[in-house]
Amino acid sequence: MAPIIGITFSSEFISGTSKNYICAIEEHGGIPRILYPDIPSSEFTDIDGLLLTGGPDIDPVHYNETEHETADVDRGRDKLELQVFEWAMEKDIPVFGVCRGIQVMNVMIGGSLYQDIPSQFTDHLTHKRMEDTDDDWHPIKIQPDSLLNQITKEKTAEVNSRHHQALKVIADGFAVTAQSEDGIIEAIEDESKKFMLGVQYHPERMFKTAESREHRGKLFKAFIKAASD
């Protein structure tokens, strides 16, 4: 039976960007279930995997900071993802975090963030996507023998970028397994869990080259397989 994958969004309305996540799950054998703020817990207690997607900023109160002037927080989404991520951690349900998703994984168990890369991180690459432009792309270095390395069989990869925040203090239990050339953290994982991987980039829309499409496919295929076991 195909695994049920809970996908977190800010509302039940499905935008064009949101459809990329749904298509990736369906393409690789999963059954998407949309999770949005204020749903009852019964909507996620039977899922087989959790996909934490990109979206607005996390309220910095969760890591004991005040809001930066660039903040665009979604407290309803925070509440949803705190609840469902804690449940997934407790039950050892496979979790795949993308962009905001990797930040949720880190913050919810004690880590923190750079709230605005351009003003808080020295000598950074272009990570933020500007209005009406394509994603920026840059290389990342992947740690040998990490889950990300085992899945993709890559030591380096060219990935897309659309974010103005990044991981700062890493929560206990997570290992940093990929970084960009400027030191921004691009992947974390928890080896003690069945499947617990977060990436800062957006594999759901990596269609630029055959290599990027293959990278995308391997990640979602591995996640769906873990949720099926």
MOCOR-V734360 format. One record per helix or strand of 3 or more residues. SS is the DSSP state (A for helix, B for strand). FROM is the first residue (numbers start at 0). TO is the last residue. Records with the same first field share a line. If there is no record, write none. Layout:
BEGIN
SS=FROM-TO, FROM-TO
END
This chain:
BEGIN
B=3-7, 30-34, 48-51, 93-97, 135-141, 155-160, 174-179, 184-188, 195-198
A=15-26, 40-42, 59-62, 74-90, 99-106, 116-119, 146-151, 202-204, 209-227
END
